[in-house]
Amino acid sequence: MSQRRPSSARWLQEHREDPYVLAARREGYRSRAAYKLLELQTFPKEHYRQGSDRGLLIQPGMTLVDLGAAPGGWTQVASRLVAPQGRVVAVDLLPMDPVAGAEVILGDFLEEGVLQQVAERLGGSGLAHVILSDMAPNMSGIPCVDQARGEVLAESAFQFAQERLHPGGSLVLKIFQGSSFHAIVGHARQLFERVKLVKPRASRDRSAEHYLLGLGFHR
């Protein structure tokens, strides 16, 4: 039997002791990422007048799409926040266990057939008030390759938003520090009235990830 590398052992130990991992197990979330979205939920407040009902990212009754949703931590949070009359559509290439209050679609969210399924599940105009994307590329360890893969995912999310986001709607997008970071932010500023970059407390310190909040989508 091969021995576990020291770096793997350290990661496992850190994972076991991670307060967000422990909280997720205790509170029934599928991943520690749930706490990133719970924190991001409150960040738009500073962009609106005190007392505005637009102070939260996700509100009851909204329609929402979660891209790259598996294993479903963000879908769980979103479904609870839009309840009781909102709708959540979760899309991923990977199979995902059902989430109460959400519709799960297996497939590529840029394929025409999947886009049509999303529109049907959203109902009405077929548009979402909020689009979430916590997608990350499969890391190769080669910075230029990983940056290119991350940029493709970001551009795919922008393309989907232009198809399925309500005017005035919001996008939450995971992006990574690197050569394409400013280009992605620049593209977001062409599509949204306000763009904010956030690193939630639940993001590990060593991670290069940030979350881009695009508020006030304009077609």
N, C-alpha and C positions, 0 to 999 in steps of 0.2 A: 504494500500500500504506500502511495507517495505521501510524503510529509507536507503538511500545509505550510505555505510560505509565511514568514513573520508578518508581512504586510496584511495578508488575509486574516491572520489571527487577530491582529490589532483592529481591523475593520469589524470583525465579528464581535469582539469585546465591546468596542465603541457602540455598535448597533444594539447590543443587548442592554447597555446602560443608557441609551439615548432617551431623554425624558419624553420626546415626542413619540417615539416608538412605544414606550410604556403607556403613554396616554391613549394612543390609538387602540392598543389592545384593550385597555380598560373601558373605553367609550364606544368600542365597536366599529371603528373606522378601518378600512382595508389597508391604508397606508398612512405614514406620517405626513405625507403631502397634504392631507386634509387640513392641517393647521396652517399651512401657507395660504390656502384659499380663505380660511376664516379670518386671517389677518388682513389679506388683500381686500376683503369685503368692506372694510371701514376706510380705506385710503381715499376714495373720492370725496369724502366729507369736506376736505379743505378747499375743494374747488367750487363749493356752492354756499349760498347764504345760510346763516344759522337758522335752523328750523325748517330748512327745505326738505321736502319728502324725497329729494334725489340724493340724499346724503350717503346712501348705501349702494354698493355696486349691484347686488342681487336683491330683488324685492319680491314679496308675495305676488303671485299672479303673472309673473314674467314668463316668457318663453326663452329657453336657453339651449345651446348646443355645446357639448363637451367633446372636443376633438382629441383623439388618442387617449381615450378615457380609461382603458384598462390600467390597473385592476379595479378602479372604481371609487377611489377615495374622494376625488373632487365631485364625482356624480352624486355620491351620498350627501355631501354637504349641500350641493346645489339643489337637490331634490327637497331637502328640508327647508331651505330658504325660500323657494318659490311656492311651497305648499300654502293653502290646500288646492288652489285652482290654477297654478302655473304648470308649465310643461318643460321637461328636460329630455333631450335626445342625446344619447351617448353613442359615439362612433369610434370604432377601432378595427384595425386589421386582425387583432388578436381576440380570441373568444373571451367573453367576460360574463361572470355570473350576474343574474338579474339584480337590479337595485329597485327597491320599492319607490314608486313614483316616477320612474324613468323608463323611457323606451330605448332599447339597446339595438344598434344596427352593426352588423359585421361587414366590413368592407372599407374601400378606399374612398375617403370623403370627397375626392375630386372627380370620381367617376360619375358619369351622367346618371346612371341608375341609382347610385347611392344618394346623389344630390336630390333626386326626385323623391326617394324614400324619406329623406330628412324633411323636405317641404311638406309632404303628406302628414308626417307625424307632428309637425309644428302646428298644422291646421291654419285656418284663416288665410292670411297673406302669405304664409309659408316662410316668414321671416322671424329671426330671433332678436330679442332685446339685448342678449349678452352671448358672446362666443368665448369659450375658454379653450386654451391650448397649453397643456403642460408637457407637450411632446419634447423629447430629446433624441438626438441622433444616436445610433449605435457607435460608440466611441472606438476608434482604431488606435488611439494613442499618437497619431500623427496630426499635429495641430492644424496644418493647412487643409487636410482632408476633413477633419472634424468640423472646422469652421465652415467649409463649403456645405457639408451635410446640414449643419444647423441653419445656414442661410436658406437652403432649399425648403426646410420645414417652415421657417418664418414666412417665406414668400407664398407657400401653399396656404398658410393660415390667412394671409392678407387676401389671396385670391378667393378663398371661401367666404371671407367677410364681405367682399364686394358682391358676392352672389346672394348671401343669406342673412345679412345684418340690416335691421331696421335703421332708417335715418335717425340720428341721435343716439344710436346704440353704442355698446361698449365691447371692447376686446381685451382679454387678458392673455398675454403671450410670453412664454418662457424664452429668453434669449441668453446668449453667453458672451462674456467679454472676449474680444478678439478683433481680428482685422475687419470683420463684416459688421461689427456692433453698431457703428455710427451710420452705416448705410441703411440698416434695418430701422433704426430710430428715425432717420430722415424720411424713409418711406411711410412710416406710421404718421408722421406729421403732415404728410400730404392727404391722409385719409381721415384724420380726426382733429377736432377742434383743440383738444388738450391731450398731451402725452406726458405720462409720469413714469419714472423708473424706480422700482422698489426692490430691495433685498429683504424679504421677510426674516424675522428672527428664527423661524423654523428652517431656513436654508443653512446648511452647514458652512462654517466660516471659510473652509478651504475651497468651497464650490465657486466656480466662475459664473454661476447662474444669477440672472436678474429677471424681474418680471416687468414687462411693459404694459402699462394700462393706457389704452386708447379710449378716450371719452368723447362722445359727441361725433359719431360717424356721419360723414356727409358723402352723399353719392355724387 
